[in-house]
Amino acid sequence: MLESALDKIAERILGLDEASLASLWQKYKSRMERFEPTRDWEKAVIIFFIINSVRAKNHIFNEQLKQRRETAPEEQPKGKPDLRLVK
């Protein structure tokens, strides 16, 4: 039950746009820094870390793609083979 709930939350978070989340980053950072022993403060902390987790995930994802492109063997262009006629 718990794993299923977390999976659904993750699926919804993955559907959020990083740019839209980034615009909220400062708001929730400021809210988190003004501690109050309230449920709203606790939610602000969770939201702040969700935004950071999406940013971190995207950074890791992009770095891994970049690294794979740099280390992948270059593909030969398709078409006619590079042959010469020798007599």
N, C-alpha and C positions, 0 to 999 in steps of 0.2 A: 504494500500500500504506500509506504513512504517513498520507495524508489520510483514508483509510478507517478506520484505527485511531483517529485523532483524532476523526473523526465519531462513531464508536461510543462513545468516552469521553464526548464532549459529550452524546450522547443519554442515556447513563446518568446523568450529572450533572444534566441537566434533570429527570430523574425523582425527584431527591432533594428532600425537604421542607426549605425554608429554616429553619423553626423547629427542626427536628432538627439541622440543621447549626450553627445559632447556638448551640445548647447545647454544641457541641464547640469553639467558637471559642477560648475562654480556654485550654482544654487544649492546643491546638496552638500557640497564641501563646506560652504559657509554655515549651513544648517547643522551639520554634524559637529563643527567646531564650537557651536554654542550649546554646550551640554545642558540638558534638562532631563530629569528622570521621568520622561513621558514616553508613551507608545509612539507618538509622532517623531520624537527624536530617534528612537530605535529604528523606525521605518526609514528615516532619512539616511541612517548609517548603512542599512541594507541596500538601499537604492544607490548610494554612492559607490559601494563596492561592486554592485552589479554593473554599473557603468564602467568602472575600472576593469572588471573582468572581461567585458566585451572588448574594450580597447586592447587589453593584453592578449586576448585570444586572436584578434585581428593582426596584431603586430607579429606574434609567433607564426601565424598562418602565412602572412606575406613574406617573412624572412625565410621560412621553409621553402616556399615556392621559388623565391629568388635563388636560394642555394641549390635547389634541384636544377633550375635552368642553367646555372653556371657550371655544374658538375656533370650534366647530362651529355652523353656523346652527341656530337653534331650529326644530324641526319643528312644522308646523301640526298640531293635533289632528285625527285622522280622525273622520269623521262628517258631520253636516249642515254645509253652508257657512254662514258668518256673513252672512246676507242679511236685508234688511228689505223688507216689502211697502210699496210706494209707490203712492198712488192719485192 
